[in-house]
Amino acid sequence: MAVFTPAAPVVASPGLAPEKAPPLAEVANLTVAFPSPDSRMSAVVREVGFSLAPHESLALVGESGSGKTQTALAMLGLTRPPGRVMAGSVRIGGQEIVGASESTLRRIRGSQAAMIFQSPRTALNPLKTVGDHLSRVYRRHSGLDKRRAQEQALAMLERVGMTAPERVLRAYPHQLSGGMAQRVMIGMMLACNPCLLIADEPTTGLDVTIQSQIFALIRDIQAETGLALILITHDLGVVAENCDRIAVMQRGRLVELAPTAALFAQARHPYTLRLLASILRPDQPPQPIDLDTPVVDEVPIENAGHAWRAISVDAWKALDATRPEMIEVAPGHFVLCHPEPPVEAQP
């Protein structure tokens, strides 16, 4: 059986001239694999590609296990053994990540790119104060002495809108609320002014008011510094309010990439359509699950006079088709498609 691997191009951000706004981050044909039970390497991310411009926010969406977090970890050289990056390129600020030495990666993390993990409490050492966490970043990456690092740590807590920053500086992680812990994490990630911030479910477990405050803070920092954001989330409502573009992943593959408004208005891949259909809408009563309703597995697409089919990855095993491609169906709107088989001439 043929193995289908899309050639996902690096795409320019809508409305930005490359010579005026070069991408801050470029991912091309990224493939990440882990050993399967039979000891063969099994890809969990397959030839993913996208780019990110200054000030831009890109959402990575898809169900659990679709490859979102593994894509983000690979971008920072954090793929854990026995997993490894099998192919592709990741460039952040013009610096190649794939194959870079550990010393190079340590320099890039923090100074060029940073990541906020899903649970801030698990990322904070319970034996260290907030001041210890923040000042260590400044001392390691900026070479500041202890006193100056503490001053910068206090200034960062004020910058991220922390109430009573002097008290928080002396607090331990268990003394912080969820929103406070997340602000501390954001402060740590922004301490060295990175150009790229990756946020993996940054508001999980926070109420909607704190969520709104966290994203307002990130937007303010983007406007101030030009920071680019990759947001990994299951919350499409958060995506609609905070992201410029959406990249939809299914089973490790990028299946649709589009401006946010365009994707919500006219999604073209069947998997994206299923994701959007799962949203509970306050203006509509809940709909019972109808097991007799067929699942959308194909969407016909006409592009430049050629016929294509956008097909759910779940349905690929039943196909005998050629290698799929990312097709631009509208400006900046890409969909993973198979070419339609040629129609046989009638006798």
Secondary structure as GFF3:
##gff-version 3
##sequence-region A 1 347
A	DSSP	beta_strand	25	35	.	.	.	ID=ss1
A	DSSP	beta_strand	41	52	.	.	.	ID=ss2
A	DSSP	beta_strand	57	61	.	.	.	ID=ss3
A	DSSP	alpha_helix	68	75	.	.	.	ID=ss4
A	DSSP	beta_strand	84	92	.	.	.	ID=ss5
A	DSSP	beta_strand	95	96	.	.	.	ID=ss6
A	DSSP	alpha_helix	102	111	.	.	.	ID=ss7
A	DSSP	beta_strand	113	116	.	.	.	ID=ss8
A	DSSP	alpha_helix	120	123	.	.	.	ID=ss9
A	DSSP	alpha_helix	130	142	.	.	.	ID=ss10
A	DSSP	alpha_helix	146	159	.	.	.	ID=ss11
A	DSSP	alpha_helix	165	169	.	.	.	ID=ss12
A	DSSP	three_ten_helix	173	175	.	.	.	ID=ss13
A	DSSP	alpha_helix	178	190	.	.	.	ID=ss14
A	DSSP	beta_strand	196	200	.	.	.	ID=ss15
A	DSSP	alpha_helix	208	225	.	.	.	ID=ss16
A	DSSP	beta_strand	228	232	.	.	.	ID=ss17
A	DSSP	alpha_helix	236	242	.	.	.	ID=ss18
A	DSSP	beta_strand	245	250	.	.	.	ID=ss19
A	DSSP	beta_strand	253	259	.	.	.	ID=ss20
A	DSSP	alpha_helix	260	265	.	.	.	ID=ss21
A	DSSP	alpha_helix	270	277	.	.	.	ID=ss22
A	DSSP	beta_strand	298	303	.	.	.	ID=ss23
A	DSSP	beta_strand	306	311	.	.	.	ID=ss24
A	DSSP	three_ten_helix	313	318	.	.	.	ID=ss25
A	DSSP	beta_strand	325	330	.	.	.	ID=ss26
A	DSSP	beta_strand	333	339	.	.	.	ID=ss27
###
